Amino acid sequence: MTDTHSTVEGHPEGAASAHGAGGHPSPKEYVRIGVVLAVITALEVATYYVQDQLKGALIPVLFAAAIVKFAIVVLWFMHLKFDSKTYARLFLMGLALAVTLYIVVLLCFRVFLN
């Protein structure tokens, strides 16, 4: 008798076998992803300190970095890369809504006119 809680879509071996060998990241990959996120964060901080040289590109640069970090966190740490495409569509719709709202708020405060 098999335990129904340890099966994933008919795979009695558990969740790891449902994704194939090496489906989920190893701890070493998580550290690597964490380092990438730290580097992107350091670049964001450095971008703020050199904003005089960017001539109005500060917000788009930081916005792009935030989207990249969001994608990395959602894909790897939330395991969306290994789940159903329906979940990916839901997150993309949420991201599109957040981006739209953020741009509308920035336009209301006339940030892009400076």
Secondary structure, DSSP 4 states (H G I P E B T S, - for coil): ---GGG-BTTBTT-HHHHT-TT-SPPHHHHHHHHHHHHHHHHHHHHHHHTHHHHSS-HHHHHHHHHHHHHHHIIIIIT-GGGS-HHHHHHHHHHHHHHHHHHHHHHHHTTGGG-
